[in-house]
Amino acid sequence: MKHEALKLDNQLCFALYACSREITKLYKPILDKLGITYTQYISLLVLWEKDNITVKDLGEKLHLDSGTLTPLLKKLEFMELVNRNRDTIDERKVYVKLTDKGVELKTMAIEIPNKILCSTGLSLQSAELLKENINSLLLTLTPGNNIK
């Protein structure tokens, strides 16, 4: 058929989009108990891994622009989970640092990845392979990787 390429079910982008939305839905009831959203959660994941990083580095790691990141960080700051501080030498740099409350939340979140994996029905090996393939695709699509 001439227009097979235009069928929704044949679109890689839609399969990734729909899957992403469904996975994010799995997080909602768990994160609601912690009082955070999915985007706040992934921001905290970055900071739990490496605290006191620049807003720019956080945005790059999360693939978020400053228009999305700024209100997100304001909310996390209002919730007393992070502090933002300007660099004393280069005022263009703003650092994000976890508060004690933000660090404590990590212990409450420790079981989330395992709960989500169990909810997907995937084996650990299948999940790791899928993640590896998606990360490879993301690397190919990310600007600046000199892949054409």
C-alpha positions, 0 to 999 in steps of 0.5 A, spaced: 500 500 500 502 506 497 501 510 504 503 505 509 508 509 512 503 514 514 499 509 518 500 511 526 501 504 528 508 504 523 511 510 526 517 509 531 516 516 534 508 514 536 511 508 539 516 511 543 511 517 545 505 512 547 510 508 551 513 513 555 507 516 557 504 509 559 511 508 563 510 515 566 503 513 569 506 507 572 510 512 576 505 517 578 502 513 584 508 512 587 511 519 586 504 522 589 506 519 596 513 523 596 509 529 593 513 530 587 512 529 579 516 525 574 520 531 572 522 533 579 524 525 580 528 525 574 531 532 576 533 529 583 535 522 580 541 527 577 542 530 583 542 524 588 548 522 583 552 528 583 550 534 587 551 541 586 552 541 579 550 547 574 543 548 572 546 548 565 549 541 566 542 539 569 539 541 563 543 537 558 543 531 563 535 531 562 535 534 555 531 540 558 531 547 556 531 553 561 524 555 560 522 548 563 528 547 568 527 554 571 520 553 574 521 546 575 527 548 580 523 554 583 518 549 585 523 544 588 526 550 591 519 552 594 519 545 597 525 546 600 529 540 596 534 544 593 538 551 593 540 555 587 546 559 588 550 563 583 557 562 582 561 568 586 566 568 580 562 567 574 555 570 576 552 567 569 553 560 573 548 557 577 549 551 582 543 546 584 544 543 591 540 538 595 538 540 601 538 535 607 530 534 606 532 533 598 538 528 601 533 524 605 528 523 600 533 519 596 532 513 602 524 514 601 525 513 593 530 507 593 525 502 591 522 506 586 526 503 580 524 496 582 517 497 583 517 500 576 521 494 573 516 489 576 510 493 573 513 493 566 513 485 566 520 485 563 525 481 565 531 485 568 535 483 562 530 485 557 529 492 560 537 493 560 537 491 552 531 495 551 534 501 555 541 500 551 537 500 544 533 507 546 540 510 549 543 508 542 538 511 538 538 518 543 545 518 542 544 518 534 539 523 535 542 528 540 545 534 536 553 535 537 554 528 536 557 529 529 553 523 527 550 524 520 
